[in-house]
């Protein structure tokens, strides 16, 4: 018998939230790399000049460029992702309901869009350790499977009891400890 039962309705708004939440770390990492490369490049150009004052000025310019480039790249990637969401959204999944049954050591997920057309839907079953990552946002929890299957499931917090939210938050904490 499940400890908790909840469901989520798949909509464009939820899809967009999912894309932004799941790709946030990638956007942060790529923004940091771009800012570092440009800042180091500016400093190296100034350093190669051979003059101490130019190298010192280059260092301070590089320090100032880092946050500026980081912010520009991060927002560019976030806006591009948001704009591409409309192109990649599968309208056939609109308003489909995904049901979740949470047990002490595994979860069953049932939704018609996770199966081939014509197949009889069967619940997908995952142990909590099967998830690569569990992300908590203000509105949802995102349960992400490893890269091979790369499926993301979301639990809408407003559809969850306080006890279920506590249960999933404990999973988030355990997942963070497992992958740090």
N, C-alpha and C positions, 0 to 999 in steps of 0.2 A: 504494500500500500504506500503510495507516495506521501512524502512529508508536506509537499506543496504542489499546487497546480495553478498555472497562470496561462495567459495567452497574449499574443501580440498581433496587431493588425499591420500588415505591410502596406505602407503608403509612400508616396514620393518624399514627403517631409522626413519620414523615418529613414528612407534610403539615403537622403542627403546628409542627415545627422550621422549615419553609419559611416559614410565615406569620409567625412571630416574627422570623426573620432578615431577611426582605424588608421588613417593616413597622417595623423598629427605628428607622431614620432618620426615618420619618414620625412615630413616637411621640416621638422626641427633639425634633423640630422643633415639633410641636404642644404639647408640654409646655413648651418654652421660651417660645413665644408666649403661652400662657395665664399662665405665671408673670410674664412681663414686663407684660402688660396689667393684671393684678391689682396687682402691685407699684407700677407707675406710677400706677394709679388711687388707691391708698392715699396715695401721696406727694402727688399733686395735690390730693386732698381736704384733707390737712393743710396744704399750701402755700397753698391758697385761704383758709384761716382768717386769714391775715394776721399771725399771731404767729410770731416767729422760733423760739421754743422748740417750739411745736406742729409747725412744719414740720421742724425738726431731728429731733424724735421720730418724725414720719411717715417721714422718710428711713430711719431705723434700723429701724423696723417693716417698711418695704418691703424693706429688705435681708434681714431675717430671714424674711419671707414668701416671697421668691423661691425658695429651695431647698425649702421645705416644700411650696409649691404645685407646683413642678416634680416632686418625688417622688410626690406624690399623683396628679397627672394621668398621669404615666408609668406607674405601677403600675395605675391604673384602666384605661387603654387596653390595657395588656398582658394584664390579667386578662379584660377584655371580649373581646379578640381570641381568647384561649385558649378561652373559653366558646363563642364563636361558631364556632370551628373544627369542633365536632361537628355543628352545623347545616349548615355549608357543605361538609362532606366528601362527596365522591362515592364511595359504597361500591362502585360498579361498577368503579372503578379499583384497588381493593384487590388487592395482590399482583401487579399488572401489572409487567412487566419492561421497562425502557427501556435500550436498548443504545446506547453511544456509541463512535464511531470518530473519533479525533482525528488530524488530518493537520497538516502544518506550517502551513498557512494557513486551514484551515477544519475544521469538525466536522460529522459526520453523526449524526443522532439518529433512532432508530427505536423506536417504541412504539405499540402498537395504539390506545391511548386518544388519540392525537393525530390520528386520522382519523375520518371519518364511518363509521357502521356500514355494513358491506357493501362499503366501499372496500377495495381492495388496499393494504395499508400500503406506503408509500414513505418512504424516509429523508428527513427534513427536513435541509436543508443550510444552514449558516450560516458566513460568514466570521467570524473573531473580532471584527472591527470592527463586525459587525452587533449585537453585544450592547451594550445600554445600560449595563449594570453587571455586574460579577462580584464576588460577595461570598464571602469565606472565613470559615467558622466553625470551631469545634473539630472538628465531625463531617463537614461537607460543604462543597462549593463550590456556589454558586447562580449560574447563568448566566441573565441576564434580558434579554429582547428589548425594544425600544422600546415606548412606550405604545400604539401603533396595534395591535400584535399581542399585546402583554403576555403573553408566555409565560415561565414560569420552569422551568428544568431543573436538576436537582441531581445532582452526582457525590458519591457516598458515599466518603469518604476511605479507609475500611478496605478498599474494593474496588479501590483504586488502588495502583500500584507507587510507590516513592519517586521514580522518574524522572517519572512522570505528575504527581505532586504538585508537583514542582519546575517542570514545564512549565506547569501551571495557575497556580501562584503567580507565575510570570513574566507570565502573561496578566493576573492581578489587578493587578500593579504597572503594566503597560502601560496597562490600562484606567483606573487612577487618574490616571495622567499625562495621558491623553487627555481626561478630563472635568473636570479641576481648573480 
